[in-house]
Amino acid sequence: MKLKHTVIALSLMQAFALHAHAQSTNESMPEIVVTASKWAVTDRASVGGFGETPLMQTPFSVVAIGREQMADLGIRSTTDAMQYDASVSDSYNAVGYAEMFSIRGFMLSNASSYRKDGIAISGDAQIPLENKERIEILKGLAGLQAGVTTPGGLINYAVKRPTNTPLRSVTLEARERGTVYGAMDLGGRMDDRRFGYRFNAAAENLRSYVKGADGERQFVSGALDWQISPQALVQLDMDYQHKSQITAPGYQLIRGVELPTGVSRTMLLNAQPWTKPVETWTSNIGLRFEYSLNDDWRATLAANKHNFKRDDYTAFPYGCSNEGDGFYPGFCSNGDYDVYDYQSVGERKNPFGTQALLNGKFATGSVKHELTLGLTEQTRSDYFGDYVYDYAGSSNIYKNVIVPPAPNNPSTGPILEQRHDRERALIVQDILTLSPEFKLHAGVRQVQIKRDVLGVEALDTSFTLPSASLVYTPTADWMVYATATHGMEHGGEAPKKTENQFEVLAPSRSKEIEIGVKGIVNNSMTVSGSLFQIKKGLEYINAANYFVRSGEQTHRGIELGAQGNATTNLKYNLSLLALHMQQQGTGNADVDGKRTTNVPAFKSTAALEYAVPSVAGLKFNGAWHYSGKKAFDVQNATFVPGYHLFDLGGAYAMHMGGLKTIIRATVDNVTDKFYWRDVTPEVGGYLFPGAPRTFRVSAQFDF
């Protein structure tokens, strides 16, 4: 029996077998469960430093979304979670493919911006959330924390650990097009309390709002703890996921200049009889050892091995050959587009990361120190062959046209190690308590990177990434900070169809200055705000069709966040980003002074939850999301309109015969608004429509 059917069946049997037993032993009326709100973000994260730290003590913009918030908001994917932070946007986030994002207007790197317990994993596939305790978002440069990565920030996934008390939870969910989801979460301690366990499993039949972009997913994980002694702890975790789904390509501009009109957001441009699903397999093995030398000093050794494999198939829409001399990229005036048979089979990426940290506290005179010394190493090998990209025919965005597959029965080339990266780093950070009100965070990361391409050394360099923050804490509930930091990222790769296609540019340094404030008001509201400026080299395709780095890309912005209780029964979560983006210094009037692509100048989100006082256990929630207009291209010749979205939902918690049950129902995009959610310039430039009105209902059984 397939794993997906097994998990769903076991979930049903566990939930209803226990329910039947409870009914047989207790025939009382349903008991209402009164629960506290889980909407306020969790108050700790590890992504802002080198250990789990209260958010109020982190001199960076950090948000953490915990397991309870994921459940209450129906978050099943990172895409679901990111819509609640205004600083994060989609960036070539195609249905059925990898989930990809930008933070503060900078696209994240699939190689370095996604982390599992602080160690890089591949972002080329959907990252499962069933075994994640929280999602952490670091906004801004992460050179000190992560080394070579893009300047927008990081998304870190903290893995669930064993629980001290028995945990048994089953979740079932259905959506209106037929998506069915089931998951189990089991945790606890063995008879020998030194040993703990946490097991998760999930499966779903996927029925996308894009008709035909369907598939399936299976996931299983385990985490074990061994408390060897009061000073020593060993943690092991493993997970495996398989996902198979037909991907939904986006639209290109009409004649390369105009937005398509009258199109269906549910039409699959990949709808050909020979279309195959994109198959991805991912796995992780993580090992961590912690040893407390004494009350002030702790040593940590951690490692993670990630494996990614993908067979990529797409009937890819690109360009127009049916009109005049054609348009590349762009669709024809009447909506015709060329269809290419794209195949890339056997892609593999297997990053392996290790980290050794020594954390300690001591004093020199009146100055207290919190010192971190660390060594890290990250290796990554990318395997793939020559892909197939053959013309098959043409179709139309208003009426799908069936075309035969490419006539020469193509196949991909031999799988070779195309690229091998090694990154080693020495970390030194000291948090100096200068007085009860002032702290200085000073750190440096010395990095060496090597890159081989097809077995030939292509890069060998080293550099220093400094970071400094001054923190002022006037009271226990308020802090003000100023941070200056540097980052480094690998150069971009020239897209196909450019004159220097597949050429990789040299690494590029970025710089950030940030001033922020965090506080708690009346013990009922948490607020945060930051002003920031990030500068990096601008990479774009110039008028001669070369991919180059020239001039600067500067993002200046303000972020505001607030969450808390408006009244005893009304809770809220607000997030806002205002961003001024400018390209400059290229000497090209078509580029200088223009906005960065696919990033709104203003974005906000607000979520409310109301607990009905007269009906214990009943809650209603709603969310409003707003995004301003976005530039499609670096020349800003085309803009995509902004949009408002509204979501509504409710939850009812009760005990029924001894079984704790939470029923949740949600309607996303209540007004059925058509909007372009993602307008990426990647691979020639594509527009992805957002989902129409969507219904879902779930039941969570805890016992």
C-alpha positions as CSV (number, residue, x, y, z in Angstrom):
1,M,0.0,0.0,0.0
2,K,1.3,3.4,-0.8
3,L,2.5,5.5,2.1
4,K,0.0,8.3,1.4
5,H,-2.9,5.9,1.7
6,T,-1.4,4.3,4.8
7,V,-0.9,7.6,6.6
8,I,-4.4,8.8,5.9
9,A,-6.0,5.5,6.8
10,L,-4.0,5.2,10.1
11,S,-5.0,8.8,10.9
12,L,-8.6,8.0,10.5
13,M,-8.4,4.8,12.4
14,Q,-6.5,6.3,15.3
15,A,-8.8,9.3,15.6
16,F,-12.1,7.4,15.4
17,A,-11.0,4.2,17.2
18,L,-10.1,6.4,20.2
19,H,-13.3,8.4,19.7
20,A,-15.4,5.1,19.8
21,H,-13.6,3.9,22.9
22,A,-14.2,7.3,24.6
23,Q,-17.9,7.2,23.7
24,S,-18.2,3.7,25.1
25,T,-16.8,4.8,28.5
26,N,-18.3,8.3,28.7
27,E,-21.7,9.0,27.2
28,S,-21.8,12.6,28.5
29,M,-22.5,15.6,26.3
30,P,-19.6,17.2,24.4
31,E,-17.3,19.2,26.6
32,I,-16.1,22.6,25.4
33,V,-12.3,23.2,25.4
34,V,-11.2,26.7,26.2
35,T,-7.8,27.5,24.8
36,A,-5.6,30.6,24.9
37,S,-4.8,32.3,21.6
38,K,-1.8,31.0,19.7
39,W,-1.6,34.0,17.3
40,A,1.1,36.0,18.9
41,V,4.4,34.9,17.4
42,T,6.7,32.7,19.5
43,D,9.2,34.7,21.6
44,R,12.4,32.8,20.8
45,A,14.5,32.0,17.7
46,S,17.9,30.7,16.9
47,V,18.4,32.3,13.4
48,G,19.5,35.7,14.8
49,G,22.7,34.3,16.5
50,F,24.4,31.1,17.5
51,G,21.8,29.7,19.9
52,E,18.2,30.1,20.9
53,T,17.7,33.7,21.9
54,P,14.6,35.7,23.0
55,L,13.5,37.9,20.1
56,M,13.6,40.9,22.4
57,Q,17.3,40.5,22.8
58,T,18.2,40.1,19.1
59,P,19.6,43.3,17.3
60,F,18.1,42.1,14.0
61,S,14.6,41.9,12.5
62,V,13.5,38.4,13.3
63,V,10.1,36.7,13.2
64,A,9.3,33.2,14.4
65,I,6.1,31.4,13.5
66,G,5.5,28.5,15.9
67,R,3.7,25.2,15.6
68,E,0.6,26.5,17.3
69,Q,0.3,29.4,14.8
70,M,0.8,27.0,11.9
71,A,-2.1,24.9,13.2
72,D,-4.5,27.9,13.9
73,L,-3.8,29.6,10.6
74,G,-4.0,26.3,8.5
75,I,-0.4,26.7,7.4
76,R,0.6,23.6,5.3
77,S,3.5,25.1,3.4
78,T,6.1,27.9,3.6
79,T,4.1,29.8,1.0
80,D,1.1,29.8,3.4
81,A,3.3,31.1,6.2
82,M,5.1,33.8,4.3
83,Q,1.9,35.7,3.5
84,Y,1.7,36.8,7.1
85,D,5.0,38.8,6.9
86,A,4.9,41.9,4.7
87,S,8.7,41.8,4.1
88,V,8.5,38.4,2.2
89,S,7.2,38.0,-1.4
90,D,7.0,35.2,-3.9
91,S,9.8,35.0,-6.4
92,Y,9.3,32.5,-9.2
93,N,7.1,30.5,-6.9
94,A,5.3,28.3,-9.4
95,V,2.6,25.8,-8.4
96,G,4.0,22.3,-8.3
97,Y,7.7,23.4,-8.3
98,A,10.0,24.8,-5.6
99,E,8.8,27.4,-3.2
100,M,11.0,30.5,-3.7
101,F,10.8,33.9,-2.0
102,S,12.4,37.3,-1.7
103,I,12.9,39.2,1.6
104,R,13.2,43.0,1.6
105,G,13.1,42.8,-2.2
106,F,16.1,40.5,-2.6
107,M,15.6,37.0,-4.0
108,L,16.8,34.2,-1.7
109,S,19.3,31.6,-2.8
110,N,18.2,28.0,-3.1
111,A,21.7,27.0,-2.2
112,S,22.2,29.0,1.0
113,S,19.1,30.9,2.2
114,Y,17.1,28.0,3.5
115,R,18.4,26.3,6.7
116,K,17.5,23.4,8.9
117,D,18.6,24.1,12.5
118,G,21.1,26.6,11.1
119,I,22.7,24.4,8.5
120,A,22.1,25.0,4.8
121,I,19.7,22.7,2.9
122,S,18.5,22.9,-0.7
123,G,15.5,25.1,-1.4
124,D,14.8,23.4,-4.8
125,A,11.8,21.5,-3.4
126,Q,9.0,22.2,-1.0
127,I,10.3,22.0,2.5
128,P,7.9,19.9,4.7
129,L,6.5,21.4,7.9
130,E,5.1,18.4,9.6
131,N,8.3,17.9,11.7
132,K,9.1,21.6,12.2
133,E,8.6,23.3,15.5
134,R,8.8,26.8,14.0
135,I,9.8,28.8,10.9
136,E,12.2,31.6,11.6
137,I,12.7,34.6,9.3
138,L,15.9,36.7,9.6
139,K,15.3,39.9,7.5
140,G,18.5,41.5,6.3
141,L,22.1,40.5,5.8
142,A,23.1,37.2,7.4
143,G,26.9,37.2,6.7
144,L,27.9,36.7,10.3
145,Q,25.3,33.9,10.9
146,A,25.5,32.1,7.6
147,G,28.4,33.2,5.5
148,V,27.9,33.3,1.7
149,T,24.2,34.0,1.1
150,T,22.0,36.6,-0.6
151,P,21.3,39.9,1.2
152,G,17.6,39.6,1.8
153,G,17.9,37.2,4.8
154,L,17.3,33.6,5.8
155,I,14.5,31.2,6.4
156,N,15.4,28.7,9.1
157,Y,13.3,25.6,10.0
158,A,13.6,24.4,13.7
159,V,12.9,20.7,13.9
160,K,10.5,19.3,16.5
161,R,12.1,17.5,19.4
162,P,10.7,14.8,21.7
163,T,8.1,15.9,24.3
164,N,8.3,15.3,28.0
165,T,4.7,14.2,28.2
166,P,2.9,11.8,25.7
167,L,1.8,13.5,22.5
168,R,-0.7,11.9,20.1
169,S,-2.2,14.1,17.5
170,V,-4.0,13.4,14.2
171,T,-5.0,16.0,11.6
172,L,-7.2,15.5,8.6
173,E,-8.0,18.2,6.0
174,A,-10.0,18.5,2.7
175,R,-10.2,21.3,0.1
176,E,-12.9,21.9,-2.4
177,R,-11.2,20.6,-5.5
178,G,-10.4,17.2,-3.8
179,T,-7.2,17.7,-2.0
180,V,-7.1,15.3,0.9
181,Y,-4.5,15.6,3.7
182,G,-3.7,13.4,6.7
183,A,-0.9,13.7,9.3
184,M,0.2,12.2,12.6
185,D,2.4,13.6,15.3
186,L,3.6,11.3,18.1
187,G,6.0,12.2,20.9
188,G,7.1,11.3,24.4
189,R,9.6,9.6,26.6
190,M,10.4,5.9,27.0
191,D,10.4,4.0,30.3
192,D,14.0,5.1,30.6
193,R,13.3,8.8,30.7
194,R,16.7,9.6,29.2
195,F,15.4,8.5,25.8
196,G,12.8,10.6,24.0
197,Y,11.1,10.2,20.6
198,R,9.1,12.3,18.1
199,F,7.6,10.7,14.9
200,N,5.7,12.5,12.2
201,A,4.1,11.3,9.0
202,A,1.9,12.9,6.4
203,A,0.4,12.2,3.0
204,E,-1.8,14.1,0.6
205,N,-3.5,13.9,-2.7
206,L,-3.0,17.3,-4.4
207,R,-5.7,18.9,-6.5
208,S,-4.5,22.4,-7.4
209,Y,-6.6,25.4,-8.3
210,V,-4.8,25.2,-11.6
211,K,-6.8,22.4,-13.2
212,G,-4.5,19.5,-14.1
213,A,-1.6,20.6,-11.9
214,D,-2.3,17.6,-9.6
215,G,-0.1,15.3,-7.7
216,E,0.7,13.6,-4.4
217,R,3.1,13.9,-1.5
218,Q,4.4,11.5,1.2
219,F,6.5,12.4,4.2
220,V,7.9,10.6,7.3
221,S,10.3,11.7,10.0
222,G,11.8,10.7,13.3
223,A,13.7,12.5,16.0
224,L,15.4,10.9,19.0
225,D,17.1,12.4,22.1
226,W,19.5,10.7,24.5
227,Q,20.4,12.5,27.7
228,I,23.6,10.6,28.3
229,S,24.2,12.6,31.5
230,P,23.1,15.9,33.1
231,Q,25.8,17.5,31.0
232,A,25.6,15.6,27.7
233,L,22.8,15.4,25.2
234,V,22.7,13.6,21.8
235,Q,20.0,14.4,19.3
236,L,19.4,12.6,16.0
237,D,16.7,13.4,13.4
238,M,15.9,11.9,10.0
239,D,13.2,12.7,7.4
240,Y,12.2,11.7,3.9
241,Q,9.8,13.3,1.4
242,H,8.6,12.4,-2.1
243,K,6.5,14.7,-4.1
244,S,5.1,14.3,-7.6
245,Q,3.1,17.1,-9.2
246,I,2.6,18.6,-12.6
247,T,4.0,22.1,-12.5
248,A,2.0,25.2,-13.7
249,P,4.1,27.6,-15.8
250,G,3.3,31.2,-15.8
251,Y,2.3,33.7,-18.5
252,Q,4.6,36.0,-20.5
253,L,3.8,39.5,-21.7
254,I,1.9,40.0,-24.9
255,R,4.5,41.0,-27.5
256,G,6.9,41.4,-24.6
257,V,5.2,44.6,-23.4
258,E,1.6,44.2,-22.4
259,L,-0.1,42.2,-19.6
260,P,-2.3,39.3,-20.8
261,T,-6.0,40.1,-20.2
262,G,-9.0,37.8,-19.9
263,V,-6.9,34.8,-19.0
264,S,-8.0,32.0,-16.7
265,R,-6.0,31.5,-13.5
266,T,-7.1,27.8,-13.5
267,M,-5.9,27.0,-17.0
268,L,-2.8,24.9,-17.2
269,L,-0.3,26.1,-19.9
270,N,1.5,22.8,-19.4
271,A,-1.6,20.8,-20.5
272,Q,-0.2,18.3,-23.1
273,P,-0.8,14.6,-23.3
274,W,2.9,14.0,-22.9
275,T,3.3,16.2,-19.9
276,K,4.8,14.4,-16.8
277,P,4.8,15.5,-13.2
278,V,7.9,17.0,-11.6
279,E,9.3,14.3,-9.3
280,T,11.3,15.3,-6.2
281,W,12.9,13.3,-3.4
282,T,14.5,14.9,-0.4
283,S,16.0,13.6,2.8
284,N,17.9,14.8,5.9
285,I,20.0,13.2,8.6
286,G,20.9,15.5,11.4
287,L,23.1,14.8,14.4
288,R,23.8,17.2,17.3
289,F,25.8,16.8,20.5
290,E,25.7,19.3,23.4
291,Y,28.0,19.3,26.4
292,S,27.8,21.6,29.3
293,L,31.3,22.1,30.6
294,N,30.0,24.1,33.6
295,D,27.2,26.6,34.3
296,D,28.9,29.2,32.0
297,W,30.4,27.2,29.1
298,R,28.8,24.9,26.6
299,A,30.2,23.1,23.5
300,T,28.0,22.1,20.6
301,L,28.8,19.9,17.6
302,A,26.2,19.6,14.8
303,A,26.0,18.1,11.3
304,N,23.4,17.7,8.6
305,K,23.4,15.7,5.4
306,H,20.7,16.8,2.9
307,N,19.9,14.9,-0.3
308,F,17.8,16.3,-3.2
309,K,16.9,14.6,-6.4
310,R,14.6,15.8,-9.2
311,D,13.2,14.6,-12.5
312,D,12.0,17.8,-14.2
313,Y,9.5,17.7,-17.0
314,T,7.6,20.6,-18.5
315,A,5.7,21.5,-21.6
316,F,7.3,24.9,-21.3
317,P,5.7,28.1,-22.8
318,Y,8.2,30.6,-24.1
319,G,8.1,33.1,-26.9
320,C,6.1,33.6,-30.1
321,S,7.2,32.3,-33.5
322,N,3.7,32.6,-35.2
323,E,3.8,36.4,-35.7
324,G,6.2,38.4,-37.8
325,D,9.8,37.8,-36.8
326,G,8.6,36.5,-33.4
327,F,9.0,37.8,-29.9
328,Y,11.5,36.3,-27.4
329,P,10.4,36.5,-24.6
330,G,6.7,37.2,-25.1
331,F,3.5,35.8,-26.3
332,C,1.8,36.6,-29.6
333,S,-0.9,39.3,-30.0
334,N,-3.6,36.7,-30.2
335,G,-2.3,34.7,-27.2
336,D,-0.3,32.1,-29.1
337,Y,2.9,30.8,-27.5
338,D,5.6,28.4,-28.4
339,V,5.7,25.0,-26.5
340,Y,9.0,23.4,-25.7
341,D,9.6,19.9,-24.5
342,Y,11.8,20.5,-21.4
343,Q,13.4,17.6,-19.6
344,S,16.1,17.4,-17.0
345,V,16.3,14.0,-15.4
346,G,18.5,12.9,-12.5
347,E,19.3,16.3,-11.0
348,R,21.0,15.8,-7.6
349,K,22.2,18.2,-4.9
350,N,23.6,17.0,-1.6
351,P,24.8,19.7,0.7
352,F,26.6,18.6,3.9
353,G,27.3,21.0,6.7
354,T,29.1,20.8,10.0
355,Q,29.3,23.3,12.9
356,A,31.4,23.4,16.1
357,L,30.6,26.1,18.6
358,L,31.9,27.1,22.0
359,N,29.7,29.5,24.0
360,G,30.8,31.0,27.3
361,K,30.3,33.8,29.8
362,F,33.0,35.6,31.7
363,A,33.9,39.1,32.9
364,T,36.8,41.5,32.5
365,G,36.5,44.1,35.3
366,S,33.0,45.6,35.0
367,V,32.4,44.4,31.5
368,K,30.6,41.1,31.1
369,H,31.2,38.9,28.0
370,E,29.1,36.3,26.1
371,L,31.7,34.8,23.8
372,T,31.1,32.5,20.8
373,L,33.9,30.7,18.9
374,G,33.0,28.6,16.0
375,L,34.2,26.6,13.0
376,T,31.9,25.7,10.1
377,E,32.3,23.8,6.9
378,Q,29.8,23.5,4.1
379,T,30.2,21.3,1.0
380,R,27.7,21.0,-1.9
381,S,27.8,19.0,-5.1
382,D,25.4,19.7,-8.0
383,Y,24.9,16.9,-10.5
384,F,22.9,17.2,-13.7
385,G,23.2,16.4,-17.4
386,D,22.5,18.3,-20.6
387,Y,18.8,19.2,-20.5
388,V,16.3,18.8,-23.3
389,Y,14.7,22.0,-24.6
390,D,13.2,21.2,-28.0
391,Y,10.5,23.0,-29.9
392,A,7.2,21.0,-30.1
393,G,4.6,23.4,-31.5
394,S,2.4,26.2,-30.4
395,S,-0.7,26.6,-28.2
396,N,-2.8,29.5,-27.0
397,I,-3.5,31.1,-23.6
398,Y,-7.3,31.2,-24.3
399,K,-7.7,27.7,-25.7
400,N,-5.3,24.9,-25.2
401,V,-4.0,23.3,-28.4
402,I,-2.6,19.8,-28.3
403,V,0.8,19.5,-29.9
404,P,2.9,16.3,-30.4
405,P,6.1,15.9,-28.3
406,A,9.4,17.0,-29.8
407,P,9.9,14.9,-33.0
408,N,13.4,13.5,-32.3
409,N,12.4,11.7,-29.1
410,P,15.0,13.6,-27.0
411,S,16.7,12.4,-23.8
412,T,18.9,14.2,-21.3
413,G,22.7,13.8,-21.4
414,P,24.9,11.9,-18.9
415,I,24.7,13.0,-15.3
416,L,28.0,14.7,-14.2
417,E,29.2,16.6,-11.2
418,Q,28.9,20.1,-12.8
419,R,29.8,22.1,-9.7
420,H,31.4,21.5,-6.3
421,D,31.5,24.2,-3.6
422,R,33.3,24.2,-0.3
423,E,32.9,26.9,2.3
424,R,34.9,27.0,5.5
425,A,34.6,29.7,8.2
426,L,36.0,30.8,11.5
427,I,33.5,32.7,13.7
428,V,34.2,35.0,16.6
429,Q,31.4,36.9,18.4
430,D,31.4,38.8,21.7
431,I,28.4,40.4,23.4
432,L,29.8,42.9,25.8
433,T,27.6,44.2,28.6
434,L,29.0,47.7,29.0
435,S,26.4,48.8,31.6
436,P,22.9,47.8,32.6
437,E,21.5,49.8,29.7
438,F,24.1,49.2,26.9
439,K,25.4,46.2,25.1
440,L,27.8,45.9,22.2
441,H,27.5,42.9,19.8
442,A,30.7,42.6,17.9
443,G,31.4,39.7,15.5
444,V,33.4,38.6,12.5
445,R,33.3,35.7,10.1
446,Q,36.4,34.8,8.2
447,V,35.3,32.8,5.1
448,Q,37.2,30.7,2.5
449,I,35.3,29.5,-0.5
450,K,36.3,27.2,-3.3
451,R,34.4,26.3,-6.4
452,D,35.2,23.6,-9.0
453,V,33.3,23.5,-12.3
454,L,33.5,20.2,-14.2
455,G,36.5,19.3,-12.0
456,V,38.4,22.4,-12.8
457,E,39.0,25.1,-10.2
458,A,37.0,28.2,-11.0
459,L,37.2,30.1,-7.7
460,D,39.4,30.2,-4.6
461,T,39.1,33.2,-2.4
462,S,38.7,34.4,1.2
463,F,37.2,37.4,2.8
464,T,36.0,38.9,6.1
465,L,32.5,39.6,7.0
466,P,32.2,42.0,10.1
467,S,29.1,42.8,12.1
468,A,28.5,45.2,14.9
469,S,25.4,46.2,16.9
470,L,24.9,48.7,19.7
471,V,21.9,47.9,21.9
472,Y,20.3,50.3,24.4
473,T,17.8,48.9,26.9
474,P,16.2,51.7,28.8
475,T,13.7,49.3,30.6
476,A,13.2,45.6,30.7
477,D,10.5,45.9,28.1
478,W,12.2,48.1,25.5
479,M,15.3,47.9,23.4
480,V,16.8,50.2,20.7
481,Y,19.5,48.9,18.4
482,A,21.8,50.1,15.6
483,T,23.5,47.4,13.4
484,A,26.0,47.6,10.6
485,T,27.0,44.4,8.8
486,H,28.5,43.0,5.6
487,G,27.5,40.0,3.4
488,M,28.8,38.1,0.5
489,E,27.0,36.1,-2.2
490,H,27.9,34.1,-5.2
491,G,27.4,35.8,-8.5
492,G,24.3,35.2,-10.6
493,E,24.2,32.9,-13.6
494,A,23.4,34.3,-17.0
495,P,20.0,33.0,-18.1
496,K,19.5,31.0,-21.3
497,K,19.1,32.9,-24.5
498,T,21.5,35.6,-23.3
499,E,24.8,36.1,-25.2
500,N,26.8,34.8,-22.2
501,Q,24.2,32.2,-21.1
502,F,25.2,30.1,-18.1
503,E,28.3,32.3,-17.3
504,V,28.6,32.8,-13.5
505,L,29.6,36.2,-12.3
506,A,32.2,36.7,-9.5
507,P,31.1,36.9,-5.9
508,S,29.6,40.2,-4.7
509,R,29.7,42.0,-1.4
510,S,26.7,43.7,0.2
511,K,26.3,46.1,3.1
512,E,23.5,47.0,5.5
513,I,22.7,49.6,8.1
514,E,19.7,49.0,10.3
515,I,18.2,51.0,13.2
516,G,15.4,49.3,15.2
517,V,13.2,49.3,18.3
518,K,11.4,46.4,20.0
519,G,9.0,46.7,23.0
520,I,6.1,45.4,25.0
521,V,3.2,47.8,25.8
522,N,1.0,47.2,28.9
523,N,2.0,43.5,28.9
524,S,-0.6,43.0,26.0
525,M,1.1,44.3,22.8
526,T,4.5,43.5,21.3
527,V,5.8,46.1,18.8
528,S,8.8,46.2,16.5
529,G,10.1,48.7,14.0
530,S,13.2,49.1,11.9
531,L,14.7,51.4,9.3
532,F,17.2,49.8,7.0
533,Q,19.4,50.3,4.0
534,I,20.9,47.5,1.9
535,K,23.3,48.0,-1.0
536,K,24.6,45.4,-3.5
537,G,25.8,45.2,-7.0
538,L,23.0,45.3,-9.7
539,E,22.8,42.2,-11.9
540,Y,20.7,42.5,-15.1
541,I,20.5,41.8,-18.8
542,N,21.8,44.9,-20.7
543,A,20.8,46.2,-24.1
544,A,23.4,44.0,-25.8
545,N,21.7,40.9,-24.2
546,Y,24.6,40.2,-21.9
547,F,24.0,39.3,-18.2
548,V,26.2,41.8,-16.3
549,R,26.8,43.3,-12.9
550,S,26.9,47.1,-13.2
551,G,26.0,49.9,-10.8
552,E,24.2,49.4,-7.5
553,Q,20.8,48.2,-6.2
554,T,19.8,50.1,-3.1
555,H,16.8,49.2,-0.9
556,R,15.8,51.6,1.9
557,G,12.8,50.7,3.9
558,I,10.8,50.7,7.1
559,E,9.2,47.7,8.7
560,L,6.6,47.8,11.4
561,G,5.0,44.9,13.3
562,A,2.6,44.6,16.2
563,Q,0.7,41.7,17.8
564,G,-1.3,41.3,21.0
565,N,-4.7,41.7,22.6
566,A,-7.0,44.6,21.7
567,T,-9.5,43.3,24.2
568,T,-9.9,40.1,26.2
569,N,-11.5,38.4,23.2
570,L,-9.9,40.2,20.3
571,K,-6.4,39.5,19.2
572,Y,-4.4,40.8,16.2
573,N,-1.2,40.5,14.2
574,L,0.0,43.4,12.0
575,S,2.9,43.6,9.6
576,L,3.9,46.4,7.2
577,L,6.8,47.1,4.8
578,A,7.4,50.4,3.0
579,L,10.3,50.1,0.6
580,H,12.1,52.5,-1.7
581,M,14.1,50.6,-4.3
582,Q,16.5,52.2,-6.7
583,Q,18.9,51.0,-9.4
584,Q,21.8,53.4,-10.1
585,G,25.3,53.8,-11.4
586,T,25.0,51.8,-14.6
587,G,25.3,54.7,-17.0
588,N,22.2,53.4,-18.7
589,A,19.3,55.8,-18.6
590,D,16.8,52.9,-19.2
591,V,18.0,51.4,-15.9
592,D,19.3,54.1,-13.6
593,G,16.7,55.5,-11.2
594,K,14.2,52.6,-11.9
595,R,12.6,50.3,-9.3
596,T,13.7,46.7,-8.6
597,T,11.5,44.1,-10.3
598,N,8.7,42.0,-8.6
599,V,8.7,44.1,-5.3
600,P,5.9,46.4,-4.2
601,A,6.8,49.7,-2.6
602,F,4.2,49.0,0.1
603,K,2.9,45.8,1.5
604,S,0.9,45.0,4.6
605,T,-1.0,42.2,6.2
606,A,-3.4,42.2,9.2
607,A,-4.9,39.2,11.0
608,L,-7.6,39.2,13.6
609,E,-9.0,36.5,15.9
610,Y,-12.2,36.9,17.9
611,A,-13.2,34.5,20.7
612,V,-17.0,34.5,21.0
613,P,-17.6,35.1,24.8
614,S,-21.0,33.5,24.8
615,V,-19.9,30.2,23.1
616,A,-16.8,28.8,24.8
617,G,-14.3,27.3,22.3
618,L,-15.7,29.2,19.3
619,K,-13.4,31.6,17.5
620,F,-13.6,33.5,14.2
621,N,-10.6,34.9,12.3
622,G,-10.0,37.1,9.3
623,A,-7.0,38.4,7.4
624,W,-6.4,41.3,5.0
625,H,-3.4,41.3,2.6
626,Y,-2.4,44.2,0.5
627,S,0.4,44.5,-2.1
628,G,1.2,47.6,-4.1
629,K,2.0,47.6,-7.8
630,K,5.2,45.8,-9.0
631,A,7.6,46.4,-11.8
632,F,7.9,43.6,-14.3
633,D,11.3,44.5,-15.9
634,V,14.4,46.4,-14.9
635,Q,13.5,49.2,-17.4
636,N,10.1,49.6,-15.6
637,A,8.3,49.5,-18.9
638,T,5.5,47.4,-17.5
639,F,3.9,47.4,-14.0
640,V,1.5,44.9,-12.5
641,P,-1.4,46.4,-10.5
642,G,-1.6,46.0,-6.7
643,Y,-4.4,44.1,-5.0
644,H,-6.3,43.5,-1.8
645,L,-7.2,40.0,-0.5
646,F,-9.5,38.9,2.3
647,D,-9.6,35.6,4.1
648,L,-12.2,34.4,6.7
649,G,-12.2,31.4,9.0
650,G,-13.4,29.9,12.2
651,A,-12.5,27.2,14.7
652,Y,-14.4,25.3,17.3
653,A,-12.6,23.4,20.1
654,M,-14.4,20.8,22.3
655,H,-14.0,17.5,24.1
656,M,-16.3,14.9,22.6
657,G,-16.4,11.8,24.7
658,G,-12.9,12.4,26.0
659,L,-11.3,13.2,22.6
660,K,-10.0,16.7,22.3
661,T,-11.2,18.0,18.8
662,I,-10.6,21.2,16.9
663,I,-12.7,21.8,13.8
664,R,-11.4,24.6,11.5
665,A,-12.8,26.0,8.3
666,T,-11.3,28.7,6.1
667,V,-12.2,30.6,2.9
668,D,-9.2,32.2,1.2
669,N,-9.7,35.1,-1.2
670,V,-13.3,35.6,-0.2
671,T,-14.1,38.1,-3.0
672,D,-12.5,35.8,-5.6
673,K,-10.1,38.6,-6.7
674,F,-8.0,38.0,-9.8
675,Y,-4.5,39.2,-9.2
676,W,-0.9,38.6,-10.4
677,R,0.8,37.3,-7.2
678,D,4.3,36.8,-8.7
679,V,5.9,38.7,-11.7
680,T,9.4,37.3,-11.7
681,P,12.0,38.4,-14.3
682,E,13.6,34.9,-14.1
683,V,14.0,32.7,-17.2
684,G,12.7,35.4,-19.5
685,G,10.0,36.9,-17.2
686,Y,6.8,35.2,-16.1
687,L,3.5,36.2,-14.4
688,F,1.7,33.8,-12.0
689,P,-1.9,34.4,-11.2
690,G,-3.0,34.0,-7.6
691,A,-5.5,31.4,-6.4
692,P,-9.3,32.0,-6.8
693,R,-11.7,31.6,-3.8
694,T,-10.6,28.5,-2.0
695,F,-12.4,26.5,0.7
696,R,-10.8,24.1,3.2
697,V,-11.9,22.3,6.4
698,S,-9.8,20.4,8.9
699,A,-10.1,18.4,12.1
700,Q,-7.4,18.0,14.7
701,F,-7.7,15.2,17.2
702,D,-5.4,15.3,20.3
703,F,-5.3,12.5,22.8
